[in-house]
Amino acid sequence: MMHRWLLVATLVGCGSGMGAGDDAPGGGGKADSGADAGTLATPDAAGPIEVTVLPDYWQDTIANLPVVFNALDGSVIAVEMTDANGHASHAVTQPVSVTVIKPSGNQGTVTLMDVQPGAALRFGSLWTKRPAVATMRATYPPGPSGVPHTYVDVETRCGGLGGYYEQASATIELDARCTGTVDATAVQYYEGNVRAYLSVTGQTIANNGTIAFTGAWTPAPLFQANFTGLPNNTSLAGVLTETYGQERFFDDEDSTRSYSTDGKATLVYRLPPAPGSELHEAVTAYLSSGIGNEVFGRRLAYTDPVGFDLGPAVVPNIVSASYDAAAQTVHWTTESGAAPQVVRASLFFPGADGSYPEWIIVAPGTATSVTPPQLPDSLAQYRVVGTVQGSLQLLHVAKSYAEIVGDIDLWYGRSNIDFGTVDWQGAPADLTSYVNVVARYP
């Protein structure tokens, strides 16, 4: 068990925020909600925690959002509201938790535990909506007759859009990353998998113009990923993505469809040529031990081989995960071995307006339980109520929690990231791999 720490020093507020005494705290969590949230750092000197909220998507609201600062025992210190630029701050003298509540848009709540005085935090996404400079129509020949669930994805280095099933053309928006002319690739997906492609070069960018793909579809090249070191009775499912500037170009997926008994497995992807792109490989191992699965993520140069020795990469699995409704606490146990660097627990519950909001808690990897910190009565509508279910993720990376907590929401914490994966666009530039252990509860 972790030692239970309580704040004894005064936490100093600043700005126009609401202090703990301005509004009686109530049940987002219990009074000792921070007790097992990880190894607590040595208190630092007083300093403001700077919070910046970025939009998750185009026109997402970032102004006038509540930012709650809580002591490590879960009690409310202050609530600050973001300004028009999504910024809020509060000065503290001890590590605290910081919670951002989004009532609209990508609704939900995110809490970062064990935040040090002087920290700078960013919430949201680095994705930006680029103004379109031209809208063009892409046309392409039909695929093989009788093949079900066929659709075409058209991409350029400055925009693209997939067509609907059996559609013979698609409208794409191009942005200012391309000027004058554009190269484009059309990929045909059959039942969700890449099969063939067409490419054109030097197409003049003109609003309401046409990009015409002609000729016979070319079978997409194979990327064969060979894996060794699988634990007995393990199956794999993988996604391989080509990216330019950390943004998706094309992707394909495969699975073994059976359990390995010899420690070996192969996944085969088909993707169009994309020289100079960066590959993102995400492979999920379905293990026979524990209750969790393990997601192995890597980013690679286009010419690097895919597939690897899984054995050294396997980490301790989750053995149990549960929710204590009385304490509003998520508990878990793992197999013995190396601890993760980051914990991400999500709680889904029936909201006051009939929706099912998600409260995400990110904590140091040494945690074995987390509890939502308290919210003041003025924010009571966002408290956890009713039946709770959710997920647990334990992230193993070559970074300490202190090194990555500032931007962790950009690439791991926020709700609109595919389960078990990271958003490489917001991740540290020198981070090239991760292992994420995932499970759901109850």
N, C-alpha and C positions, 0 to 999 in steps of 0.2 A: 504493500500500500504506500501511496505517496504521503508525505507528511502534510498535515493540514496547516496552512499559513493563513494568518489574518493580518490585515493592515492595521498597524498601530500609529503610523505617522499620518498627519493630516494631508489629504490630497487637495491641492490648491486649484481652484477653478479660475478660468479667465473668460473674457468675452461676455456675450449676452446670453449664454446658455442657462438652463435651469439646473440648479443644484439639487442634491438629493432631498433636502428639506423643503423644496418648493412644491413637491408633489409626492404623496406617499407611495413608496415602491410597493409593487405587488407581483403576483406569481408568474413571471416568465420562467423562473427557476427557484430553487430553494436558497436559503441564506448562505449555505456553504457550497454554492454551485461551482466555484472555481477550484475547490480543494484538490480534486484529482485530475485537473486539466493539464498536467505535465510538470516537468521539472521547472520550478520557478527560479528566475534569474536573480542575482544579487541586485538589490535596489540601486538605481542610478540617481544622479542629481536631477533636480527638477528640470522639466523641459516640456515644451508643447508637443503634442502629437498632432501632426498635420494629416488631414484626410482629404483626398480628392476622389470624387466619384465621376467616372467616365461613362458615356452612354453605351449600353449593350448593343444597341442597334440604332438605325437612323431615327432621329427625333425622340429618342428615349429621354425621359425626364431626369434631370440631375439637380435641379434647384429645389430648395425647401424640403429636403429629405431629412428625417430625424437621424442623428448619429448619437448613440448612447454610449457613455463611458461608465464602466462598472469596476468596482474594486474586485480583488481576487476572491472575496467571499460572496460575490454576486450582487452586492448592494449597489444601488445607483449612485453615481457621483454627480453626473450632469448629463444634460441633453443639449446638443448644439444642432442647429439647422444649417444645411448647406446653403451657400449663397448662389448667385446666378451662374457661377462658374463651377459649381459642384464642390466647393471647398468649405471645410469646417475645421476647427482646431480647438484643443483644450490642453491646458498645462497640468501635468501630474508629477508626483514625486516618487511613484512606485509603479511597477508593472501593472497593467490593467487589461481588461477586455474592451474591444471596440466593436460596436454593432451598428450596421447600416440597414435601415428599413426602407424598402421600396414599395409604396402602396399601389403603384400603377406601373404600366409597362411590363418589364420583366419582374413581376411581383415576387416578393419574398424578403427574407432577412438573412444576413450573413454576419457572423460573429468571428472575430479573430481574437484568440486568447493569448495571454502573456505578451502583450505589446509593451515595449520599453519606452520610458520617457525620451522624447526627442525623435521618435520614429516618424517616418513619412510613409503613409499607406495609400495605395491606389485600389479602388474598387471599380469593377466594370470590365470593359473590353477595349483592346487596342484597334479593333476593327473600325474603319471609318467609311462612311458613305461618300463616294467620289462622284462629283457632278458628271452627268453624261454629256459627251460632246456630239454623239451621233447615235441614232437608233437605226439598226439595219436588219434586214431580213436574210436569214440563212436558209438556203434550199439544198436538198441532197436527194440522191436516188433512193428508192425503196430498198428494204432489206429482203432477205430470202422469204419467199411466200410460205405462209403457214406457220411461221415461228411465233409463238405467243409472247406477249408482254415485251414488245420491242419498243425502245425509245432511243432518241439521239440526244447527246449532250454536245453542245458546241462551245468551245472555249478559245479565248485569245489571251494574250498577256495583259489585256486591259479590259476584260469583261467577258461575260458569256452567260448562257442560259440553256437549260435542258428543255427539249420539246416534250410534248405529251406522247403517250403511247400511240404508235401507228401514225403519228403526225408527219407530214412531208416537209414541214418548214418550221422555223422558230424565230422569234424576234429577240435580238440581243442588243444590249446597251453597251457602248464603248465609252471609256473615260479618257482623260487627257494623258494617261501613261503612254498611249500610242498617238503618234502624229503622222499625218500624210498617208501612210499605208499600214496595213496590218496583216500578220500571218494568222491563220486560223486552223483549228483541227476539229473535226467532227468524229465522235466516237459512238458506235452503235452498241447498245446494251441489250442482251437477250436474257430475260428472266433475272435481271439484276446484275449480270456479269458482262464485262467487256468482251467483245468478240472481234470487232473490226473497226477500221478508221479510214478517214480521208483527210488530206491536208491541202491547203492552198496557201500561196505566199503572195506578198505584194498587192493585196487588195486595197483599192482606194477607199479611204474613209469618207463616207458621204451620208448625211442624214437622209433616211428613207431609201438608201441604196440597198444593193443585194450582194451577198457573198454566196457565190454558187459553187457548191461541191459537185463535181461530175466524175464519171468513170466508175470503175468497179471498186467495191470496198476491199481494203487490204486486211488480211488477218493480222490482229495485233500481236506483237512479239511477246514471248513468254518470259516471265521472271520466275524462276524456280527457286524456292526457299527450302533448303534442306536443314532439318533440325536433328540434333543429337542430345543425349543426356536427359531425355524425358523420364520423369518418375513413372513407375509402372502404372498401367491403366490410366494414362493421360491422353486426352484428345485436345486438338488445337483448332482455333478459328482465327483468321488473320485478315487485316486490311492493309493494303499497300497504296500509298498516296503520292502522286507527283505534285510538287509544289514549286511555285515561283514567288519569291518574296514572302515566304511563309503562308501563302494563300493557295488553296486547292486548285490544281489543274485538272487531273483525273485521278480516279481511284478504282480499285477492284478488290474483291474479297474471295476467300476460299476457306474451306474447313476440311478436316481429315475425315469426318463422318464415322470414325471408329476410334477405339482406344488402343494406344500403342502398348505392346507387351515386350518390345525389344529395344526401347529407348530411342527409336527413330521415328521421324514423321516428315512429310513433304507437303508444302502448300504451293500451289501454282497460280500465279496471277498473269493477266494479260493487260498490257497498257500500251498506248501509242508511244512512239519515240518522243522524248522530251529532253534532249541534251541540255546540260547545264542546270537542270532542275534539282531540287533536293527531295530525297525520298523520306517519307515518314512511314515507319513500319510499326504496327500495333498488333501484337499476337496475344490472344487470350488462351491460357492453359486451364483446362477443366480437370482439376486434380481429384484423386480418389480419397485423399486425406483432408480433414478439416471440413469447414462449411463454405469456404470462400474459393474464388477463382483468382488467378494471378494474371495481370496484364503487363506485358513486356513491351515498352515503347523505345524506339530508337529513331534518330534522324541521321541520314546517311547521304553521302555524295551519290550522284546518279550512277556512277560506275562501281560503287561498292557492292559486294555480294550481299544478298538478303538471306535470311536464315542464320542460325548460330547454335552454339552449344548451350542448351537450356540449363544443364546441370548446375554450373556455378552461379547462375542467376536466380535460381529458386530461393525464396525467402520463407520465413515462418508463416504458416497459414493461420487464418482465424479459426478458432475452435468453437467459440460461442459468441453470440451477440443478442442482447435483450434490452428491453425498455422497462424501467421501473416507473410506473405511472404515478405512484405516490410521491416519489422524489423527483420526477420529471428528468430522469437520468438514463442515458444510454451507457450500458456496461458491455465490455467484451473481454475475452481472453484469447491468447494466441499460443501457438507452439513455441517451444523454447528456441532461443537464437537471437539474432540481431534485431534490435528495435528499429521501427521506421523513423523517418525524420519528421513526418507530418501525418496528422490524423484529420480526416474529414468525415464528420457525421452529419447526416441529414435527417430531419424530422418532418414528415407530412402529417397534417392534422386538419380537421374541418374548421375552416375560418368562419368569422362572424358573418360574412356575406354569402355563405354557401359555397365558397371556393375552397380549394385545398392548397393553401400556401405551403411553402417549404422554408424551413429554418435550417441553415447550414452553419455548423460550428467547425472552425479550423483551429487545431491545437498542436502543441509540440508532440512528437511521436512517442514520448515516454508516457503519455496519458493512457489510462485504462478505463476511463469513463469521462463523460462530459455532460453538463447540464446547461440549458439556456440561462443566461444571466437574467436578473429581474428587469422588468420594465415598469416605469412609473404609471400611475393611473391614467394619465393623459394619453398613453399608448396602449391601454389595456386591450384594445381590439386586436392587437398583434401577438398577444400572449398565446402560448401553447395550450390548447384545450382539447378535450375529447380523446378519441382513440388515435394513437400515434403509430405509424409505421414508417420505415425509412431504410436507409442504407449506410454502410460503413466502408470507408476506404482508408487504407494504410499505405502511405507513399514512401518508398525507399529511393533516395537520390543522393548524389555525391555533394550535397550541400547541407549546412545546418539550418535549423528552423530560423535562427536569428538572421541568417544571410538572406533568406527568401521571403520572410513574412511580409515585407513591405509591398511586394507585387504579387503575392500568392493568389489573390482573388482573380487577377487578370488571366491566369493560366491553369488554375486548379480549383479555386474556391467557388466561383459563381455557378449558378444553377444550369445555365445553358451550355455546358460542356458535356460532350458525349460521355456516358457513364464509364468510368474506369480509365479514361484517357486524360490527356492534358491538351491545352491549346498552345501549341509550340510558338505561336506568334508572340505571346506575352512572356514566354519562359526565358530564363537567363540564356544569353547567347552561347555560353560555354557549357550548358547542360545538353548532353547528347543522348542520355538514356535514363530510363526509370523503370521501376517495378512497382505496380500498384495492386495491393491485395484488396479484393472487393467482396462484400457479402451484403445480404439484405436481412432485415429483421421485421416483425418477430418471426 
